[in-house]
Amino acid sequence: MSSSKTPVAPVAAKVPHRIAQLGRVRIDDYAWMKDDNWQQVLRDPKTLRADVRDHLDAENAFTKAVLADTEALQAEMFAEMKGRIKEDDSSVPSPDGPYDYYSRYAIGAEHPIHARRPRGQADGEKVLLDEDALAKGKAFFQVGAASHSPDHALYAWAADEQGSEYYQIRVKDLATCQEVGQPIESAYGDFTFSPDSQWIFWIWRDENARPAKVFRRPARGGDDTLVYEERDDGMFLGVGAASDDSHILIHVGNQETTEILLIPATDPTAAPVVAEPRRVGVKYSLDHWTDRWVIRTNDDEAVDFKLAISEAAVPAKATWRDWIAHQPGRYITGFAAFAGHLVRAERVNALDRLVVMARGGDEHIVDFDEEAYALNLEGGYEYDTTVTRFVYQSPTTPRQTFDYDMASRERTLRKTQEIPSGHDPSRYVARRLTATAPDGAEVPITLLMLKDTPQDGTAPVLLYGYGSYGHAMEPSFSIRNLSLVDRGWIWATAHIRGGSDKGWGWFLDGRKDKKPNTFTDFIACAEHLAAEGYGSKGRIAAYGGSAGGMLMGAVANLRPDLWGAIIAAVPFVDVLNTMSDTTLPLTPPEWPEWGNPIDDAAAYDLIEGYSPYDRVSPQAYPPILATGGLSDPRVTYWEPAKWVAKLREHTTGDAPILLKINMEAGHGGASGRFDFLKEIALDYAFAVWALKRT
């Protein structure tokens, strides 16, 4: 440290709290950090209990003092990342009827402007929503859903001003530019207009921040009518419209079970009808394709999903006919319906492709030749069209937006992501490696590095992982990661079990009683990298956020010797306590992922056996940076705070263990496009600083 005074870490008070559960007893010394009034804190962070606030302020001050010597590097990295962003960037316009809809940024703006102009014309812009103007003077501002009505007369948006994910929905008349009706309060960030533009369907969040009810309101204002109430706290809700505008769809589901309810667009006030009743373990999604339903499902042991069709008005299981059969290892991730074509997205061995099918039955594949890449179907507003849209990118190739004519098979490059400070793909190399897990599973790893980076174990490595909920870590382009790679680092992404990188079975093999596979896969990736000369033991920084932060906590306990640093962003580390607290927003919905330790002794023992907070033990932990958000409803602020306190109490080494809580944000951190980069720069600067200590 250049400072003459060495910072002193806060010492959290220990207040033993006894918890008896299923005949088991545990003592939680730091339970006091959870404000009993946490629901109010989500809505108004100023109400946080004074002693908790004082402790978090002390932690933030300590982290700032310890990392004072990195502030110049943080500023340098932030400037680099910002320099790779086109400040006056804009999206490729999406046509819908008489207009092209798009978003754009003004120079210096943290938030976008949503706009439209007459179709095919360069002039005549009408601003629909200026997010930056609405965000002025607010510490946090984030828009969730934002959309025009099908008749183009109204514009609605959902805004969160605390980071709590309680949204307020407002509707504007585009002819008068005046808001209509009263704002919708306590909403989820998801809504849809009815196809006739007369109604808006929205989701209400209860006092525990769970989506619990679907309401219908006249689009220009009026009374709300309850459309659907979900009685099971373990289910999430969503609402949308079929691609052909024939129905409004209410989605009910969790990680393993789905139920969809239908409302005919011809009668938006009709009571919803269940398509196929929920059956535990059966997931499905569906869309209406002019004269039939297309159903994507894992029913009948189709682990990696199949497509079925139904001509019935209500597509119950008895009416399904297999269409695209299940093939193990070919994971059908989704599909998009158009009047004359249907496009399905598939993933094979952690690589994406698109398959275009004409109504007559012919099909062809859209893919690319790079060793590792990401391919995402974006579609558009219009149904009666032969043109769809997809985005291609790779670790070395910036985002490329293509319009694709499904009939002629012609690709039109509409936009390549511009890097104002410059980017030469030929300077870099992306590679795909395979690590072998302890049980023999082959785990893909994607690398990005400079071509001249030595492969002799001397280069520092950042190994990123997630491995939960079936989320795949796609090998995409990142303007952020280059700030490490350009300094001689190797960026590695571990495609571990618990994600769906190699199919839905890859997810199933990393959840519930198989959750430890996620952790051992990640460790196997680190060991394989070191064995191949990509970094070395103690020269690898591990990085993960949310459930990936749980991964960080687990591997810190299992193999602290492997890591030169660990960065745990909004880490889900207090797993046993959180999964035992039914008042928390995500607890019942996530029992299918982790198990229910309230009723199931085996689940209790399994979770207790890997829960990072519960598994902290006397050993020399590496340098650790944990971050969180005060108004985060997903991973509450006290999880990283408790974890850091316990780590400091038990570590036998002298490596710093740091906590940074954003006192004005939630799960996603700062809301602005530039402010968010400051948090990433802190993470990366910490990694550089920590590995220089070794």
Buried (B, 14 or more C-beta within 10 A) or exposed (E): EEEEEEBEBBEBEBEEBEEEBBEEEBEBBBBBBBBEEBBBBBBEBEBBBEEBBEBBEBBBEBBBBBBEEBEEBBEBBBBBBBEBBEBEBBBBBBBBEEBBBBBBBBEEBBBBBBBBBEBEEEEEBEEBBBBBEBBEEEBBBBBBBBBBBBEBBBBBBBBBBBBBBBBBBBBBBBEEEEBBBEBBEBBBBBBBBBBBBBBBBBBBBEEBBBBBBBBBBBBBBEEBEEBBEBEEBBBBBBBBBBBBBBBBBBBBBBBBBBBBBBBBBEEBEEEBBBBBEBEEEBBBBBBBBBEBBBBBBBBEEBBBBBBBBBEEEEBEBEBBEBBBEBBEEBBBBBBBBBBBBBBBBBBBBBBBBBBBBBEEEEBEEBBBEBBBBBBBBBBBBBBEBBBBBBBBBBBBBBBBBBBBBBEEEEBEEBBEBEBEEEBEEEBBBBBBBEBBBEEEBEBBBBBBBBEEBEEEBEBBBBBBBBBBBBBBBBBBBBBBBBBBBEBBBBBBBBBBBBBBBBBBBBBBBBBBEBBBBBBBBBBBBBBBBBEBEBBBBBBBBBBBBBBBBBBBBBBBBBBBEBBBBBBBBBBBBBBBBBBBEEEBBBBBBBBBBBBBBBEBEEBBEBBBEBBBBBBBEEEEBBBBBBBBBBBBBBBBBBBBBBBBBBBBBEBEEEBBBBBBBBBBBBBBBBBBBBBBBBBBBBBBBBBBBBBEEE
